[in-house]
Amino acid sequence: MDTKQYAVIGHPIGHSLSPFIHSELFKLDGIKATYVALDVEDLSADFDTKLKVLDGYNVTIPYKQDIISKLHQISEKAKLSNSVNTVINGEITEGYTTDGFGFVSAVSAKCNGTIPKDILIFGCGGAARAICFECLLNGCSISFAVRKDDLGIGNELASEIKEKLDINCDVYTTDEIPEDKHFSLLVNATPVGMYPNINGCVASDDIIEKCDAVFDAVYNPLETVLLRKAKEMGKNAIGSIDMLVYQAAKAHEIWVGAKYNDSDLQAICEMTKDKLR
């Protein structure tokens, strides 16, 4: 049996838990495969030489949107969010997004099987796009909090959502969120607080207080400043390891048709958390 080859691509790729998670999933699949973290400095230059030779790959910052123009076709959800994090190579090269599925699976597991309906998302990049569209399809209302420099991008995203789904989303700068607003869930979809800059926190204490639950897409460190503050305030604080595992499992479904039971995936979640402790 030939060994299949997979990778996660990004730049800089840094420390990634993806090789560990996917290797554990391949064990469950019973498939002989390798999975590595691949630093791709120039997507155009490396696409034919490094990426086309793989059976499939995951895509992370900064290429979740840039990769789309290189692919033959993308899924309907990837079109909707304009974000791809999973690619399968074959006679044609196809792109998918599994970020939203991973997010919904992880958050609903920690929120009594439901998705909070009034969500404030910090950020407007690839991860934020995938999360927001998945949540909108699940009947949630979305507001965005962005840096002043990103206000134009945030407004463009809100206009795109209005055009595609006929849903209005508010866009605030991070220091201009109305004092009377309350949210059922705060989502950090930015790299703020990620190793090595672990002292960063995307939201002020006042904003965290306005939210019932907090989700941080940063997974290294395991407990970010944002999550620690949320816990201290008595909020439901949700880390992103489960999202990583569930979105990885969805990628395996795309690549090899894999199916998993929840107990196996939860075991991988705990093993992955142990890697960071």
Steps between C-alpha positions, in 0.01 A plus 500: 500500500641839401547754777271800450645845560322787672604832656387825653629806312550855618764768555643518749377156598656509849404233751194309379295232672358387166762227434422338836121521459497371144744220577266378774206518260690302237555230762123477540461499121741207465672690220876523449566873470739776594395848609745789542499876559620666180622860499395648165665838457377559143167334419524555125857372476441198724155393380612273216819373662394446864120485513384316188710196598300458824184293529345783696581783737361746751540874461566751776604866529552682264376288209136408572379743234805516275485125433156523336622637166738203466230231529274347236190524718388572857201388707187711544593586861850599389343726236269650758778578748765560231734290717665161445681299767492151345613393152483158334716431195387266223407536136362833616610700803213578737480739795276485806458678831466293817567785747133584545405137557778464757392817678132405519585147618736627772282783631171307499670224700579755773168688481242227567490387139404840355677795339463835680291726278647850555870490414776761503796400281837670534670497160395486135757263345469145369411334832247773585337463159458123527364527856258784427343341191455166679336680793275706272384180330415374850275799570743711704540878490855627453685818594865563416764682704805606298805723527455850357741408219272206408171690511479512121554122475240441769244715321574319173432167674172632641399617152589159356284328763210733417538423130530121541259433787299823536605524866622817669811487722634781715867595475670681788853605569630324811477818707154604380280202590179650648488487879142373501573198276492149645621187317445133568843412357828684436728342238865587456580417136830693500854392595500734804629311803678231296846373596748667531292815569303328772419814702272641233123514547268598219218633720484735796362384834187707438430318173559156653252589774234565232520140376360177643766276342839543336669298225866553407627361168857532634615159627857571607504569792224265608359767731532846349465821700152538348390156622656551843318832545172347384535217753578747779178686410301178516445478125483182293857501360549279193841417356566411138660154523163331443445720194839393364419133544147517359602703196790257444258206517283671238808533279557124526140443396576704187836333433426134571132473593578446870231490770566521875312453823504789745686308771799446268507869408474608863792271583708676235390836643636401842825363356546824306443711811759288681751598231460864606496453876 
